Amino acid sequence: MRAQIFVDNKLIFTTDTAAHVITDFEQTHEIDLLLRGVR
């Protein structure tokens, strides 16, 4: 899983880490991802 945050159609943040896909939603409560600013 990756995360990207866009503001006004511009990429502002992207993940610096990767996480496995959530396969058991009932057992997964949170995932910590490190976001990096994009210039």
PyMOL Python script that loads the backbone (N, CA, C, O; Angstrom):
from pymol import cmd

cmd.read_pdbstr("""\
ATOM      1  N   MET A   1       0.848  -1.164   0.000  1.00  0.00           N
ATOM      2  CA  MET A   1       0.000   0.000   0.000  1.00  0.00           C
ATOM      3  C   MET A   1       0.895   1.228   0.000  1.00  0.00           C
ATOM      4  O   MET A   1       1.918   1.269   0.684  1.00  0.00           O
ATOM      5  N   ARG A   2       0.500   2.218  -0.769  1.00  0.00           N
ATOM      6  CA  ARG A   2       1.214   3.495  -0.804  1.00  0.00           C
ATOM      7  C   ARG A   2       0.204   4.601  -0.573  1.00  0.00           C
ATOM      8  O   ARG A   2      -0.985   4.440  -0.851  1.00  0.00           O
ATOM      9  N   ALA A   3       0.675   5.705  -0.071  1.00  0.00           N
ATOM     10  CA  ALA A   3      -0.204   6.861   0.129  1.00  0.00           C
ATOM     11  C   ALA A   3       0.394   8.063  -0.589  1.00  0.00           C
ATOM     12  O   ALA A   3       1.607   8.271  -0.585  1.00  0.00           O
ATOM     13  N   GLN A   4      -0.474   8.839  -1.199  1.00  0.00           N
ATOM     14  CA  GLN A   4      -0.073  10.087  -1.836  1.00  0.00           C
ATOM     15  C   GLN A   4      -1.122  11.131  -1.508  1.00  0.00           C
ATOM     16  O   GLN A   4      -2.319  10.845  -1.518  1.00  0.00           O
ATOM     17  N   ILE A   5      -0.671  12.342  -1.215  1.00  0.00           N
ATOM     18  CA  ILE A   5      -1.582  13.442  -0.906  1.00  0.00           C
ATOM     19  C   ILE A   5      -1.394  14.523  -1.962  1.00  0.00           C
ATOM     20  O   ILE A   5      -0.290  15.024  -2.176  1.00  0.00           O
ATOM     21  N   PHE A   6      -2.500  14.870  -2.617  1.00  0.00           N
ATOM     22  CA  PHE A   6      -2.507  15.904  -3.643  1.00  0.00           C
ATOM     23  C   PHE A   6      -3.295  17.107  -3.144  1.00  0.00           C
ATOM     24  O   PHE A   6      -4.324  16.951  -2.486  1.00  0.00           O
ATOM     25  N   VAL A   7      -2.814  18.308  -3.456  1.00  0.00           N
ATOM     26  CA  VAL A   7      -3.537  19.551  -3.186  1.00  0.00           C
ATOM     27  C   VAL A   7      -3.555  20.338  -4.487  1.00  0.00           C
ATOM     28  O   VAL A   7      -2.508  20.597  -5.079  1.00  0.00           O
ATOM     29  N   ASP A   8      -4.739  20.714  -4.925  1.00  0.00           N
ATOM     30  CA  ASP A   8      -4.892  21.424  -6.205  1.00  0.00           C
ATOM     31  C   ASP A   8      -4.200  20.681  -7.348  1.00  0.00           C
ATOM     32  O   ASP A   8      -3.519  21.287  -8.174  1.00  0.00           O
ATOM     33  N   ASN A   9      -4.385  19.358  -7.382  1.00  0.00           N
ATOM     34  CA  ASN A   9      -3.822  18.483  -8.422  1.00  0.00           C
ATOM     35  C   ASN A   9      -2.299  18.442  -8.434  1.00  0.00           C
ATOM     36  O   ASN A   9      -1.705  18.042  -9.435  1.00  0.00           O
ATOM     37  N   LYS A  10      -1.656  18.849  -7.338  1.00  0.00           N
ATOM     38  CA  LYS A  10      -0.201  18.781  -7.230  1.00  0.00           C
ATOM     39  C   LYS A  10       0.157  17.812  -6.111  1.00  0.00           C
ATOM     40  O   LYS A  10      -0.404  17.871  -5.017  1.00  0.00           O
ATOM     41  N   LEU A  11       1.105  16.916  -6.404  1.00  0.00           N
ATOM     42  CA  LEU A  11       1.567  15.963  -5.407  1.00  0.00           C
ATOM     43  C   LEU A  11       2.336  16.710  -4.323  1.00  0.00           C
ATOM     44  O   LEU A  11       3.333  17.375  -4.606  1.00  0.00           O
ATOM     45  N   ILE A  12       1.867  16.598  -3.081  1.00  0.00           N
ATOM     46  CA  ILE A  12       2.494  17.304  -1.967  1.00  0.00           C
ATOM     47  C   ILE A  12       3.281  16.339  -1.076  1.00  0.00           C
ATOM     48  O   ILE A  12       4.397  16.650  -0.661  1.00  0.00           O
ATOM     49  N   PHE A  13       2.707  15.177  -0.784  1.00  0.00           N
ATOM     50  CA  PHE A  13       3.356  14.169   0.050  1.00  0.00           C
ATOM     51  C   PHE A  13       3.224  12.795  -0.592  1.00  0.00           C
ATOM     52  O   PHE A  13       2.249  12.514  -1.288  1.00  0.00           O
ATOM     53  N   THR A  14       4.212  11.945  -0.352  1.00  0.00           N
ATOM     54  CA  THR A  14       4.158  10.549  -0.762  1.00  0.00           C
ATOM     55  C   THR A  14       4.787   9.719   0.349  1.00  0.00           C
ATOM     56  O   THR A  14       5.533  10.250   1.172  1.00  0.00           O
ATOM     57  N   THR A  15       4.494   8.434   0.381  1.00  0.00           N
ATOM     58  CA  THR A  15       5.044   7.590   1.437  1.00  0.00           C
ATOM     59  C   THR A  15       6.505   7.274   1.166  1.00  0.00           C
ATOM     60  O   THR A  15       6.937   7.147   0.021  1.00  0.00           O
ATOM     61  N   ASP A  16       7.249   7.153   2.258  1.00  0.00           N
ATOM     62  CA  ASP A  16       8.650   6.759   2.184  1.00  0.00           C
ATOM     63  C   ASP A  16       8.792   5.298   2.599  1.00  0.00           C
ATOM     64  O   ASP A  16       9.886   4.735   2.552  1.00  0.00           O
ATOM     65  N   THR A  17       7.695   4.697   3.000  1.00  0.00           N
ATOM     66  CA  THR A  17       7.691   3.309   3.441  1.00  0.00           C
ATOM     67  C   THR A  17       6.618   2.550   2.675  1.00  0.00           C
ATOM     68  O   THR A  17       5.733   3.150   2.064  1.00  0.00           O
ATOM     69  N   ALA A  18       6.703   1.258   2.713  1.00  0.00           N
ATOM     70  CA  ALA A  18       5.682   0.419   2.082  1.00  0.00           C
ATOM     71  C   ALA A  18       5.046  -0.445   3.164  1.00  0.00           C
ATOM     72  O   ALA A  18       5.717  -0.856   4.111  1.00  0.00           O
ATOM     73  N   ALA A  19       3.769  -0.716   3.023  1.00  0.00           N
ATOM     74  CA  ALA A  19       3.055  -1.584   3.952  1.00  0.00           C
ATOM     75  C   ALA A  19       2.328  -2.647   3.147  1.00  0.00           C
ATOM     76  O   ALA A  19       1.906  -2.409   2.015  1.00  0.00           O
ATOM     77  N   HIS A  20       2.190  -3.809   3.740  1.00  0.00           N
ATOM     78  CA  HIS A  20       1.464  -4.889   3.082  1.00  0.00           C
ATOM     79  C   HIS A  20      -0.004  -4.519   2.922  1.00  0.00           C
ATOM     80  O   HIS A  20      -0.536  -3.726   3.699  1.00  0.00           O
ATOM     81  N   VAL A  21      -0.633  -5.069   1.952  1.00  0.00           N
ATOM     82  CA  VAL A  21      -2.056  -4.837   1.721  1.00  0.00           C
ATOM     83  C   VAL A  21      -2.849  -5.404   2.893  1.00  0.00           C
ATOM     84  O   VAL A  21      -2.553  -6.493   3.385  1.00  0.00           O
ATOM     85  N   ILE A  22      -3.856  -4.660   3.332  1.00  0.00           N
ATOM     86  CA  ILE A  22      -4.702  -5.122   4.435  1.00  0.00           C
ATOM     87  C   ILE A  22      -5.628  -6.211   3.901  1.00  0.00           C
ATOM     88  O   ILE A  22      -6.428  -5.972   2.996  1.00  0.00           O
ATOM     89  N   THR A  23      -5.511  -7.409   4.470  1.00  0.00           N
ATOM     90  CA  THR A  23      -6.371  -8.506   4.034  1.00  0.00           C
ATOM     91  C   THR A  23      -7.425  -8.845   5.074  1.00  0.00           C
ATOM     92  O   THR A  23      -8.412  -9.508   4.757  1.00  0.00           O
ATOM     93  N   ASP A  24      -7.233  -8.399   6.318  1.00  0.00           N
ATOM     94  CA  ASP A  24      -8.195  -8.676   7.385  1.00  0.00           C
ATOM     95  C   ASP A  24      -8.560  -7.361   8.053  1.00  0.00           C
ATOM     96  O   ASP A  24      -7.942  -6.959   9.039  1.00  0.00           O
ATOM     97  N   PHE A  25      -9.568  -6.695   7.506  1.00  0.00           N
ATOM     98  CA  PHE A  25      -9.967  -5.376   7.994  1.00  0.00           C
ATOM     99  C   PHE A  25     -10.374  -5.401   9.464  1.00  0.00           C
ATOM    100  O   PHE A  25     -10.154  -4.419  10.174  1.00  0.00           O
ATOM    101  N   GLU A  26     -10.960  -6.496   9.934  1.00  0.00           N
ATOM    102  CA  GLU A  26     -11.417  -6.599  11.327  1.00  0.00           C
ATOM    103  C   GLU A  26     -10.245  -6.605  12.307  1.00  0.00           C
ATOM    104  O   GLU A  26     -10.402  -6.185  13.453  1.00  0.00           O
ATOM    105  N   GLN A  27      -9.087  -7.069  11.880  1.00  0.00           N
ATOM    106  CA  GLN A  27      -7.929  -7.164  12.767  1.00  0.00           C
ATOM    107  C   GLN A  27      -6.936  -6.021  12.581  1.00  0.00           C
ATOM    108  O   GLN A  27      -5.978  -5.905  13.346  1.00  0.00           O
ATOM    109  N   THR A  28      -7.150  -5.189  11.589  1.00  0.00           N
ATOM    110  CA  THR A  28      -6.237  -4.081  11.313  1.00  0.00           C
ATOM    111  C   THR A  28      -6.894  -2.780  11.749  1.00  0.00           C
ATOM    112  O   THR A  28      -7.956  -2.411  11.248  1.00  0.00           O
ATOM    113  N   HIS A  29      -6.253  -2.088  12.686  1.00  0.00           N
ATOM    114  CA  HIS A  29      -6.823  -0.857  13.224  1.00  0.00           C
ATOM    115  C   HIS A  29      -6.080   0.385  12.755  1.00  0.00           C
ATOM    116  O   HIS A  29      -6.669   1.460  12.650  1.00  0.00           O
ATOM    117  N   GLU A  30      -4.801   0.244  12.475  1.00  0.00           N
ATOM    118  CA  GLU A  30      -4.027   1.388  11.997  1.00  0.00           C
ATOM    119  C   GLU A  30      -2.754   0.910  11.319  1.00  0.00           C
ATOM    120  O   GLU A  30      -2.272  -0.195  11.570  1.00  0.00           O
ATOM    121  N   ILE A  31      -2.225   1.753  10.465  1.00  0.00           N
ATOM    122  CA  ILE A  31      -0.945   1.507   9.804  1.00  0.00           C
ATOM    123  C   ILE A  31      -0.152   2.803   9.874  1.00  0.00           C
ATOM    124  O   ILE A  31      -0.666   3.870   9.539  1.00  0.00           O
ATOM    125  N   ASP A  32       1.093   2.712  10.306  1.00  0.00           N
ATOM    126  CA  ASP A  32       1.960   3.884  10.359  1.00  0.00           C
ATOM    127  C   ASP A  32       2.742   3.988   9.054  1.00  0.00           C
ATOM    128  O   ASP A  32       3.435   3.052   8.655  1.00  0.00           O
ATOM    129  N   LEU A  33       2.622   5.127   8.404  1.00  0.00           N
ATOM    130  CA  LEU A  33       3.368   5.391   7.178  1.00  0.00           C
ATOM    131  C   LEU A  33       4.138   6.694   7.342  1.00  0.00           C
ATOM    132  O   LEU A  33       3.608   7.663   7.886  1.00  0.00           O
ATOM    133  N   LEU A  34       5.368   6.727   6.882  1.00  0.00           N
ATOM    134  CA  LEU A  34       6.177   7.936   6.920  1.00  0.00           C
ATOM    135  C   LEU A  34       5.963   8.694   5.618  1.00  0.00           C
ATOM    136  O   LEU A  34       6.220   8.168   4.535  1.00  0.00           O
ATOM    137  N   LEU A  35       5.493   9.933   5.729  1.00  0.00           N
ATOM    138  CA  LEU A  35       5.253  10.760   4.544  1.00  0.00           C
ATOM    139  C   LEU A  35       6.432  11.699   4.313  1.00  0.00           C
ATOM    140  O   LEU A  35       6.999  12.245   5.260  1.00  0.00           O
ATOM    141  N   ARG A  36       6.789  11.876   3.064  1.00  0.00           N
ATOM    142  CA  ARG A  36       7.860  12.794   2.664  1.00  0.00           C
ATOM    143  C   ARG A  36       7.275  13.881   1.783  1.00  0.00           C
ATOM    144  O   ARG A  36       6.453  13.608   0.909  1.00  0.00           O
ATOM    145  N   GLY A  37       7.698  15.101   2.014  1.00  0.00           N
ATOM    146  CA  GLY A  37       7.266  16.209   1.169  1.00  0.00           C
ATOM    147  C   GLY A  37       7.893  16.118  -0.212  1.00  0.00           C
ATOM    148  O   GLY A  37       9.040  15.694  -0.353  1.00  0.00           O
ATOM    149  N   VAL A  38       7.143  16.513  -1.223  1.00  0.00           N
ATOM    150  CA  VAL A  38       7.613  16.486  -2.608  1.00  0.00           C
ATOM    151  C   VAL A  38       7.773  17.925  -3.068  1.00  0.00           C
ATOM    152  O   VAL A  38       6.871  18.743  -2.888  1.00  0.00           O
ATOM    153  N   ARG A  39       8.904  18.230  -3.655  1.00  0.00           N
ATOM    154  CA  ARG A  39       9.143  19.598  -4.130  1.00  0.00           C
ATOM    155  C   ARG A  39       8.914  19.696  -5.600  1.00  0.00           C
ATOM    156  O   ARG A  39       9.067  20.773  -6.178  1.00  0.00           O
TER     157      ARG A  39
END
""", "prot")
cmd.dss("prot")
cmd.show_as("cartoon", "prot")
cmd.util.cbc("prot")
cmd.orient("prot")
